[in-house]
Amino acid sequence: MSYQLIPLPYAYDALEPFIDSQTMQIHHDKHHAAYVNNLNTAMEKHPELAGKTLETLLRELNTLPEEIRTAVRNQGGGAWNHEMFWQIMAPKAGGTPKGDLLKAFDSTFGSFTAFKAEFEKSALGRFGSGWAWLVKKGNKLEILSTANQDNPISDGLSPIFGLDVWEHAYYLKYQNRRADYVSNWWNVVNWDEIAHRYSIK
């Protein structure tokens, strides 16, 4: 069984004007596709692992054969991270979360506004390429960032959502203005999907 490139759940231009069509096309069709293809190539060396989900591979990263561990960390992480990323965005989205997720932001961070500020700080503070994450650790919410395509699953955490702060995610539109990209990104956040992910983690 090989891993598949999932299609975008919306058109390339659906997140305009906040994320441009050309960025979405290159990001999905080139970058995400490369992670999937490279993972499949690496996994050919160990057919006994066929059938394991991306999440299982990342959770069991330290037990995998050493010769493919780095490939799974980088390519498998990139594949999982991007699958999640497309799903937690949507056109005509943004706004404020509701229900239990909003209550969790209020109880953990003081308010939704305070959560956003701390999350943006994490995204802007990541030196070089990486991700900012909201994760569950036990029953507690935490914000953290990881380098490259590293995924919190490999550290025993449950990611609720992540923001891609690799330059390829924003450079065509925003150039070096990562802060503008992060600020505008809230307009495409799919809080219904994130609330669902929060409820099942």
Secondary structure, DSSP 8 states (H G I E B T S, - for coil): --------SS-TTTTTTTS-HHHHHHIIIIIIHHHHHHHHHHHTT-GGGTT--HHHHHHTGGGS-HHHHHHIIIIIHHHHHHHHHHHTB-TT--S---HHHHHHHHHHHSSHHHHHHHHHHHHHH--SSEEEEEEEETTEEEEEEEETT--GGGGT-EEEEEEE-SGGGTHHHHTT-HHHHHHHHGGGB-HHHHHHHHHH-
